[in-house]
């Protein structure tokens, strides 16, 4: 059981490191506020297209 637990802990640490690397890559050249604004715009456009497409039926 201890060996299986060690494997799980290694995998969790690996995922945490990858998540940190992705976040750093995003923040290197772009302000995080700008990233949030861009994400909000994309979500708004998708929702707007979804609801307008529903009205056309």
mmCIF file of the N, C-alpha and C atoms, coordinates in Angstrom:
data_MODEL
# 
_entry.id   MODEL 
# 
loop_
_atom_site.group_PDB 
_atom_site.id 
_atom_site.type_symbol 
_atom_site.label_atom_id 
_atom_site.label_alt_id 
_atom_site.label_comp_id 
_atom_site.label_asym_id 
_atom_site.label_entity_id 
_atom_site.label_seq_id 
_atom_site.pdbx_PDB_ins_code 
_atom_site.Cartn_x 
_atom_site.Cartn_y 
_atom_site.Cartn_z 
_atom_site.occupancy 
_atom_site.B_iso_or_equiv 
_atom_site.pdbx_formal_charge 
_atom_site.auth_seq_id 
_atom_site.auth_comp_id 
_atom_site.auth_asym_id 
_atom_site.auth_atom_id 
_atom_site.pdbx_PDB_model_num 
ATOM 1   N N  . UNK A 1 1  ? 0.824   -1.196 0.000   1.00 0.00 ? 1  UNK A N  1 
ATOM 2   C CA . UNK A 1 1  ? 0.000   0.000  0.000   1.00 0.00 ? 1  UNK A CA 1 
ATOM 3   C C  . UNK A 1 1  ? 0.865   1.256  0.000   1.00 0.00 ? 1  UNK A C  1 
ATOM 4   N N  . UNK A 1 2  ? 1.981   1.215  0.709   1.00 0.00 ? 2  UNK A N  1 
ATOM 5   C CA . UNK A 1 2  ? 2.849   2.389  0.771   1.00 0.00 ? 2  UNK A CA 1 
ATOM 6   C C  . UNK A 1 2  ? 3.404   2.732  -0.602  1.00 0.00 ? 2  UNK A C  1 
ATOM 7   N N  . UNK A 1 3  ? 3.727   1.717  -1.388  1.00 0.00 ? 3  UNK A N  1 
ATOM 8   C CA . UNK A 1 3  ? 4.276   1.966  -2.711  1.00 0.00 ? 3  UNK A CA 1 
ATOM 9   C C  . UNK A 1 3  ? 3.234   2.655  -3.600  1.00 0.00 ? 3  UNK A C  1 
ATOM 10  N N  . UNK A 1 4  ? 2.007   2.224  -3.539  1.00 0.00 ? 4  UNK A N  1 
ATOM 11  C CA . UNK A 1 4  ? 0.943   2.847  -4.329  1.00 0.00 ? 4  UNK A CA 1 
ATOM 12  C C  . UNK A 1 4  ? 0.721   4.287  -3.883  1.00 0.00 ? 4  UNK A C  1 
ATOM 13  N N  . UNK A 1 5  ? 0.800   4.539  -2.588  1.00 0.00 ? 5  UNK A N  1 
ATOM 14  C CA . UNK A 1 5  ? 0.628   5.892  -2.072  1.00 0.00 ? 5  UNK A CA 1 
ATOM 15  C C  . UNK A 1 5  ? 1.749   6.800  -2.563  1.00 0.00 ? 5  UNK A C  1 
ATOM 16  N N  . UNK A 1 6  ? 2.958   6.311  -2.613  1.00 0.00 ? 6  UNK A N  1 
ATOM 17  C CA . UNK A 1 6  ? 4.091   7.103  -3.103  1.00 0.00 ? 6  UNK A CA 1 
ATOM 18  C C  . UNK A 1 6  ? 3.907   7.462  -4.569  1.00 0.00 ? 6  UNK A C  1 
ATOM 19  N N  . UNK A 1 7  ? 3.404   6.549  -5.358  1.00 0.00 ? 7  UNK A N  1 
ATOM 20  C CA . UNK A 1 7  ? 3.168   6.838  -6.777  1.00 0.00 ? 7  UNK A CA 1 
ATOM 21  C C  . UNK A 1 7  ? 2.132   7.946  -6.928  1.00 0.00 ? 7  UNK A C  1 
ATOM 22  N N  . UNK A 1 8  ? 1.082   7.899  -6.141  1.00 0.00 ? 8  UNK A N  1 
ATOM 23  C CA . UNK A 1 8  ? 0.035   8.921  -6.209  1.00 0.00 ? 8  UNK A CA 1 
ATOM 24  C C  . UNK A 1 8  ? 0.593   10.287 -5.842  1.00 0.00 ? 8  UNK A C  1 
ATOM 25  N N  . UNK A 1 9  ? 1.405   10.361 -4.791  1.00 0.00 ? 9  UNK A N  1 
ATOM 26  C CA . UNK A 1 9  ? 1.984   11.633 -4.370  1.00 0.00 ? 9  UNK A CA 1 
ATOM 27  C C  . UNK A 1 9  ? 2.889   12.201 -5.452  1.00 0.00 ? 9  UNK A C  1 
ATOM 28  N N  . UNK A 1 10 ? 3.641   11.366 -6.126  1.00 0.00 ? 10 UNK A N  1 
ATOM 29  C CA . UNK A 1 10 ? 4.513   11.820 -7.202  1.00 0.00 ? 10 UNK A CA 1 
ATOM 30  C C  . UNK A 1 10 ? 3.688   12.411 -8.333  1.00 0.00 ? 10 UNK A C  1 
ATOM 31  N N  . UNK A 1 11 ? 2.606   11.766 -8.698  1.00 0.00 ? 11 UNK A N  1 
ATOM 32  C CA . UNK A 1 11 ? 1.764   12.261 -9.781  1.00 0.00 ? 11 UNK A CA 1 
ATOM 33  C C  . UNK A 1 11 ? 1.115   13.589 -9.411  1.00 0.00 ? 11 UNK A C  1 
ATOM 34  N N  . UNK A 1 12 ? 0.681   13.738 -8.179  1.00 0.00 ? 12 UNK A N  1 
ATOM 35  C CA . UNK A 1 12 ? 0.061   14.986 -7.744  1.00 0.00 ? 12 UNK A CA 1 
ATOM 36  C C  . UNK A 1 12 ? 1.073   16.115 -7.810  1.00 0.00 ? 12 UNK A C  1 
ATOM 37  N N  . UNK A 1 13 ? 2.271   15.890 -7.365  1.00 0.00 ? 13 UNK A N  1 
ATOM 38  C CA . UNK A 1 13 ? 3.307   16.925 -7.424  1.00 0.00 ? 13 UNK A CA 1 
ATOM 39  C C  . UNK A 1 13 ? 3.608   17.311 -8.858  1.00 0.00 ? 13 UNK A C  1 
ATOM 40  N N  . UNK A 1 14 ? 3.627   16.347 -9.747  1.00 0.00 ? 14 UNK A N  1 
ATOM 41  C CA . UNK A 1 14 ? 3.900   16.621 -11.151 1.00 0.00 ? 14 UNK A CA 1 
ATOM 42  C C  . UNK A 1 14 ? 2.816   17.520 -11.741 1.00 0.00 ? 14 UNK A C  1 
ATOM 43  N N  . UNK A 1 15 ? 1.573   17.268 -11.431 1.00 0.00 ? 15 UNK A N  1 
ATOM 44  C CA . UNK A 1 15 ? 0.467   18.088 -11.923 1.00 0.00 ? 15 UNK A CA 1 
ATOM 45  C C  . UNK A 1 15 ? 0.564   19.501 -11.370 1.00 0.00 ? 15 UNK A C  1 
ATOM 46  N N  . UNK A 1 16 ? 0.912   19.647 -10.096 1.00 0.00 ? 16 UNK A N  1 
ATOM 47  C CA . UNK A 1 16 ? 1.036   20.971 -9.496  1.00 0.00 ? 16 UNK A CA 1 
ATOM 48  C C  . UNK A 1 16 ? 2.134   21.776 -10.173 1.00 0.00 ? 16 UNK A C  1 
ATOM 49  N N  . UNK A 1 17 ? 3.244   21.143 -10.494 1.00 0.00 ? 17 UNK A N  1 
ATOM 50  C CA . UNK A 1 17 ? 4.341   21.836 -11.167 1.00 0.00 ? 17 UNK A CA 1 
ATOM 51  C C  . UNK A 1 17 ? 3.904   22.278 -12.549 1.00 0.00 ? 17 UNK A C  1 
ATOM 52  N N  . UNK A 1 18 ? 3.221   21.411 -13.293 1.00 0.00 ? 18 UNK A N  1 
ATOM 53  C CA . UNK A 1 18 ? 2.751   21.776 -14.623 1.00 0.00 ? 18 UNK A CA 1 
ATOM 54  C C  . UNK A 1 18 ? 1.762   22.932 -14.557 1.00 0.00 ? 18 UNK A C  1 
ATOM 55  N N  . UNK A 1 19 ? 0.888   22.945 -13.583 1.00 0.00 ? 19 UNK A N  1 
ATOM 56  C CA . UNK A 1 19 ? -0.079  24.036 -13.442 1.00 0.00 ? 19 UNK A CA 1 
ATOM 57  C C  . UNK A 1 19 ? 0.636   25.351 -13.179 1.00 0.00 ? 19 UNK A C  1 
ATOM 58  N N  . UNK A 1 20 ? 1.666   25.328 -12.347 1.00 0.00 ? 20 UNK A N  1 
ATOM 59  C CA . UNK A 1 20 ? 2.427   26.552 -12.080 1.00 0.00 ? 20 UNK A CA 1 
ATOM 60  C C  . UNK A 1 20 ? 3.135   27.032 -13.333 1.00 0.00 ? 20 UNK A C  1 
ATOM 61  N N  . UNK A 1 21 ? 3.678   26.130 -14.123 1.00 0.00 ? 21 UNK A N  1 
ATOM 62  C CA . UNK A 1 21 ? 4.384   26.513 -15.336 1.00 0.00 ? 21 UNK A CA 1 
ATOM 63  C C  . UNK A 1 21 ? 3.436   27.152 -16.335 1.00 0.00 ? 21 UNK A C  1 
ATOM 64  N N  . UNK A 1 22 ? 2.241   26.626 -16.462 1.00 0.00 ? 22 UNK A N  1 
ATOM 65  C CA . UNK A 1 22 ? 1.265   27.202 -17.389 1.00 0.00 ? 22 UNK A CA 1 
ATOM 66  C C  . UNK A 1 22 ? 0.887   28.604 -16.942 1.00 0.00 ? 22 UNK A C  1 
ATOM 67  N N  . UNK A 1 23 ? 0.642   28.791 -15.660 1.00 0.00 ? 23 UNK A N  1 
ATOM 68  C CA . UNK A 1 23 ? 0.240   30.096 -15.156 1.00 0.00 ? 23 UNK A CA 1 
ATOM 69  C C  . UNK A 1 23 ? 1.364   31.107 -15.324 1.00 0.00 ? 23 UNK A C  1 
ATOM 70  N N  . UNK A 1 24 ? 2.583   30.720 -15.082 1.00 0.00 ? 24 UNK A N  1 
ATOM 71  C CA . UNK A 1 24 ? 3.717   31.632 -15.267 1.00 0.00 ? 24 UNK A CA 1 
ATOM 72  C C  . UNK A 1 24 ? 3.852   32.030 -16.719 1.00 0.00 ? 24 UNK A C  1 
ATOM 73  N N  . UNK A 1 25 ? 3.642   31.088 -17.618 1.00 0.00 ? 25 UNK A N  1 
ATOM 74  C CA . UNK A 1 25 ? 3.752   31.380 -19.041 1.00 0.00 ? 25 UNK A CA 1 
ATOM 75  C C  . UNK A 1 25 ? 2.741   32.456 -19.443 1.00 0.00 ? 25 UNK A C  1 
ATOM 76  N N  . UNK A 1 26 ? 1.555   32.396 -18.923 1.00 0.00 ? 26 UNK A N  1 
ATOM 77  C CA . UNK A 1 26 ? 0.522   33.374 -19.239 1.00 0.00 ? 26 UNK A CA 1 
ATOM 78  C C  . UNK A 1 26 ? 0.876   34.741 -18.681 1.00 0.00 ? 26 UNK A C  1 
ATOM 79  N N  . UNK A 1 27 ? 1.467   34.787 -17.504 1.00 0.00 ? 27 UNK A N  1 
ATOM 80  C CA . UNK A 1 27 ? 1.728   36.049 -16.830 1.00 0.00 ? 27 UNK A CA 1 
ATOM 81  C C  . UNK A 1 27 ? 3.057   36.686 -17.216 1.00 0.00 ? 27 UNK A C  1 
ATOM 82  N N  . UNK A 1 28 ? 3.867   36.020 -17.999 1.00 0.00 ? 28 UNK A N  1 
ATOM 83  C CA . UNK A 1 28 ? 5.187   36.540 -18.298 1.00 0.00 ? 28 UNK A CA 1 
ATOM 84  C C  . UNK A 1 28 ? 5.114   37.874 -19.024 1.00 0.00 ? 28 UNK A C  1 
ATOM 85  N N  . UNK A 1 29 ? 4.344   37.953 -20.088 1.00 0.00 ? 29 UNK A N  1 
ATOM 86  C CA . UNK A 1 29 ? 4.306   39.162 -20.900 1.00 0.00 ? 29 UNK A CA 1 
ATOM 87  C C  . UNK A 1 29 ? 2.974   39.900 -20.842 1.00 0.00 ? 29 UNK A C  1 
ATOM 88  N N  . UNK A 1 30 ? 1.953   39.274 -20.301 1.00 0.00 ? 30 UNK A N  1 
ATOM 89  C CA . UNK A 1 30 ? 0.620   39.864 -20.307 1.00 0.00 ? 30 UNK A CA 1 
ATOM 90  C C  . UNK A 1 30 ? 0.147   40.056 -18.877 1.00 0.00 ? 30 UNK A C  1 
ATOM 91  N N  . UNK A 1 31 ? -0.406  41.203 -18.604 1.00 0.00 ? 31 UNK A N  1 
ATOM 92  C CA . UNK A 1 31 ? -0.982  41.469 -17.289 1.00 0.00 ? 31 UNK A CA 1 
ATOM 93  C C  . UNK A 1 31 ? -2.192  40.560 -17.092 1.00 0.00 ? 31 UNK A C  1 
ATOM 94  N N  . UNK A 1 32 ? -2.322  39.987 -15.925 1.00 0.00 ? 32 UNK A N  1 
ATOM 95  C CA . UNK A 1 32 ? -3.407  39.036 -15.654 1.00 0.00 ? 32 UNK A CA 1 
ATOM 96  C C  . UNK A 1 32 ? -4.776  39.707 -15.787 1.00 0.00 ? 32 UNK A C  1 
ATOM 97  N N  . UNK A 1 33 ? -4.852  41.006 -15.525 1.00 0.00 ? 33 UNK A N  1 
ATOM 98  C CA . UNK A 1 33 ? -6.117  41.731 -15.685 1.00 0.00 ? 33 UNK A CA 1 
ATOM 99  C C  . UNK A 1 33 ? -6.560  41.699 -17.149 1.00 0.00 ? 33 UNK A C  1 
ATOM 100 N N  . UNK A 1 34 ? -5.617  41.859 -18.068 1.00 0.00 ? 34 UNK A N  1 
ATOM 101 C CA . UNK A 1 34 ? -5.943  41.810 -19.488 1.00 0.00 ? 34 UNK A CA 1 
ATOM 102 C C  . UNK A 1 34 ? -6.404  40.418 -19.901 1.00 0.00 ? 34 UNK A C  1 
ATOM 103 N N  . UNK A 1 35 ? -5.817  39.391 -19.315 1.00 0.00 ? 35 UNK A N  1 
ATOM 104 C CA . UNK A 1 35 ? -6.224  38.019 -19.623 1.00 0.00 ? 35 UNK A CA 1 
ATOM 105 C C  . UNK A 1 35 ? -7.659  37.794 -19.174 1.00 0.00 ? 35 UNK A C  1 
ATOM 106 N N  . UNK A 1 36 ? -8.006  38.275 -17.983 1.00 0.00 ? 36 UNK A N  1 
ATOM 107 C CA . UNK A 1 36 ? -9.383  38.124 -17.488 1.00 0.00 ? 36 UNK A CA 1 
ATOM 108 C C  . UNK A 1 36 ? -10.368 38.864 -18.379 1.00 0.00 ? 36 UNK A C  1 
ATOM 109 N N  . UNK A 1 37 ? -9.999  40.072 -18.808 1.00 0.00 ? 37 UNK A N  1 
ATOM 110 C CA . UNK A 1 37 ? -10.890 40.831 -19.679 1.00 0.00 ? 37 UNK A CA 1 
ATOM 111 C C  . UNK A 1 37 ? -11.118 40.093 -20.995 1.00 0.00 ? 37 UNK A C  1 
ATOM 112 N N  . UNK A 1 38 ? -10.067 39.546 -21.569 1.00 0.00 ? 38 UNK A N  1 
ATOM 113 C CA . UNK A 1 38 ? -10.187 38.808 -22.826 1.00 0.00 ? 38 UNK A CA 1 
ATOM 114 C C  . UNK A 1 38 ? -11.067 37.578 -22.645 1.00 0.00 ? 38 UNK A C  1 
ATOM 115 N N  . UNK A 1 39 ? -10.919 36.894 -21.528 1.00 0.00 ? 39 UNK A N  1 
ATOM 116 C CA . UNK A 1 39 ? -11.750 35.715 -21.260 1.00 0.00 ? 39 UNK A CA 1 
ATOM 117 C C  . UNK A 1 39 ? -13.210 36.115 -21.116 1.00 0.00 ? 39 UNK A C  1 
ATOM 118 N N  . UNK A 1 40 ? -13.470 37.231 -20.443 1.00 0.00 ? 40 UNK A N  1 
ATOM 119 C CA . UNK A 1 40 ? -14.848 37.695 -20.280 1.00 0.00 ? 40 UNK A CA 1 
ATOM 120 C C  . UNK A 1 40 ? -15.472 38.042 -21.625 1.00 0.00 ? 40 UNK A C  1 
ATOM 121 N N  . UNK A 1 41 ? -14.702 38.657 -22.509 1.00 0.00 ? 41 UNK A N  1 
ATOM 122 C CA . UNK A 1 41 ? -15.212 39.013 -23.833 1.00 0.00 ? 41 UNK A CA 1 
ATOM 123 C C  . UNK A 1 41 ? -15.548 37.749 -24.617 1.00 0.00 ? 41 UNK A C  1 
ATOM 124 N N  . UNK A 1 42 ? -14.666 36.745 -24.562 1.00 0.00 ? 42 UNK A N  1 
ATOM 125 C CA . UNK A 1 42 ? -14.929 35.494 -25.281 1.00 0.00 ? 42 UNK A CA 1 
ATOM 126 C C  . UNK A 1 42 ? -16.193 34.822 -24.760 1.00 0.00 ? 42 UNK A C  1 
ATOM 127 N N  . UNK A 1 43 ? -16.355 34.783 -23.463 1.00 0.00 ? 43 UNK A N  1 
ATOM 128 C CA . UNK A 1 43 ? -17.548 34.165 -22.876 1.00 0.00 ? 43 UNK A CA 1 
ATOM 129 C C  . UNK A 1 43 ? -18.796 34.929 -23.291 1.00 0.00 ? 43 UNK A C  1 
ATOM 130 N N  . UNK A 1 44 ? -18.742 36.259 -23.285 1.00 0.00 ? 44 UNK A N  1 
ATOM 131 C CA . UNK A 1 44 ? -19.886 37.074 -23.679 1.00 0.00 ? 44 UNK A CA 1 
ATOM 132 C C  . UNK A 1 44 ? -20.272 36.799 -25.129 1.00 0.00 ? 44 UNK A C  1 
ATOM 133 N N  . UNK A 1 45 ? -19.284 36.731 -26.013 1.00 0.00 ? 45 UNK A N  1 
ATOM 134 C CA . UNK A 1 45 ? -19.562 36.492 -27.432 1.00 0.00 ? 45 UNK A CA 1 
ATOM 135 C C  . UNK A 1 45 ? -20.181 35.113 -27.634 1.00 0.00 ? 45 UNK A C  1 
ATOM 136 N N  . UNK A 1 46 ? -19.657 34.116 -26.945 1.00 0.00 ? 46 UNK A N  1 
ATOM 137 C CA . UNK A 1 46 ? -20.202 32.760 -27.082 1.00 0.00 ? 46 UNK A CA 1 
ATOM 138 C C  . UNK A 1 46 ? -21.639 32.704 -26.577 1.00 0.00 ? 46 UNK A C  1 
ATOM 139 N N  . UNK A 1 47 ? -21.893 33.302 -25.423 1.00 0.00 ? 47 UNK A N  1 
ATOM 140 C CA . UNK A 1 47 ? -23.254 33.294 -24.882 1.00 0.00 ? 47 UNK A CA 1 
ATOM 141 C C  . UNK A 1 47 ? -24.209 34.074 -25.771 1.00 0.00 ? 47 UNK A C  1 
ATOM 142 N N  . UNK A 1 48 ? -23.747 35.205 -26.284 1.00 0.00 ? 48 UNK A N  1 
ATOM 143 C CA . UNK A 1 48 ? -24.591 36.015 -27.153 1.00 0.00 ? 48 UNK A CA 1 
ATOM 144 C C  . UNK A 1 48 ? -24.949 35.232 -28.420 1.00 0.00 ? 48 UNK A C  1 
ATOM 145 N N  . UNK A 1 49 ? -23.980 34.563 -29.022 1.00 0.00 ? 49 UNK A N  1 
ATOM 146 C CA . UNK A 1 49 ? -24.246 33.769 -30.223 1.00 0.00 ? 49 UNK A CA 1 
ATOM 147 C C  . UNK A 1 49 ? -25.182 32.607 -29.910 1.00 0.00 ? 49 UNK A C  1 
ATOM 148 N N  . UNK A 1 50 ? -25.012 32.001 -28.748 1.00 0.00 ? 50 UNK A N  1 
ATOM 149 C CA . UNK A 1 50 ? -25.858 30.875 -28.359 1.00 0.00 ? 50 UNK A CA 1 
ATOM 150 C C  . UNK A 1 50 ? -27.310 31.304 -28.207 1.00 0.00 ? 50 UNK A C  1 
ATOM 151 N N  . UNK A 1 51 ? -27.533 32.401 -27.506 1.00 0.00 ? 51 UNK A N  1 
ATOM 152 C CA . UNK A 1 51 ? -28.907 32.830 -27.265 1.00 0.00 ? 51 UNK A CA 1 
ATOM 153 C C  . UNK A 1 51 ? -29.549 33.436 -28.506 1.00 0.00 ? 51 UNK A C  1 
ATOM 154 N N  . UNK A 1 52 ? -28.790 34.106 -29.345 1.00 0.00 ? 52 UNK A N  1 
ATOM 155 C CA . UNK A 1 52 ? -29.358 34.634 -30.581 1.00 0.00 ? 52 UNK A CA 1 
ATOM 156 C C  . UNK A 1 52 ? -29.697 33.503 -31.546 1.00 0.00 ? 52 UNK A C  1 
ATOM 157 N N  . UNK A 1 53 ? -28.863 32.466 -31.568 1.00 0.00 ? 53 UNK A N  1 
ATOM 158 C CA . UNK A 1 53 ? -29.139 31.309 -32.418 1.00 0.00 ? 53 UNK A CA 1 
ATOM 159 C C  . UNK A 1 53 ? -30.386 30.579 -31.970 1.00 0.00 ? 53 UNK A C  1 
ATOM 160 N N  . UNK A 1 54 ? -30.658 30.580 -30.680 1.00 0.00 ? 54 UNK A N  1 
ATOM 161 C CA . UNK A 1 54 ? -31.838 29.915 -30.135 1.00 0.00 ? 54 UNK A CA 1 
ATOM 162 C C  . UNK A 1 54 ? -33.114 30.661 -30.535 1.00 0.00 ? 54 UNK A C  1 
ATOM 163 N N  . UNK A 1 55 ? -33.053 31.990 -30.631 1.00 0.00 ? 55 UNK A N  1 
ATOM 164 C CA . UNK A 1 55 ? -34.221 32.787 -31.010 1.00 0.00 ? 55 UNK A CA 1 
ATOM 165 C C  . UNK A 1 55 ? -34.583 32.601 -32.477 1.00 0.00 ? 55 UNK A C  1 
ATOM 166 N N  . UNK A 1 56 ? -33.612 32.283 -33.315 1.00 0.00 ? 56 UNK A N  1 
ATOM 167 C CA . UNK A 1 56 ? -33.861 32.163 -34.751 1.00 0.00 ? 56 UNK A CA 1 
ATOM 168 C C  . UNK A 1 56 ? -34.646 30.905 -35.093 1.00 0.00 ? 56 UNK A C  1 
ATOM 169 N N  . UNK A 1 57 ? -34.675 29.932 -34.202 1.00 0.00 ? 57 UNK A N  1 
ATOM 170 C CA . UNK A 1 57 ? -35.377 28.673 -34.500 1.00 0.00 ? 57 UNK A CA 1 
ATOM 171 C C  . UNK A 1 57 ? -36.813 28.874 -34.411 1.00 0.00 ? 57 UNK A C  1 
# 
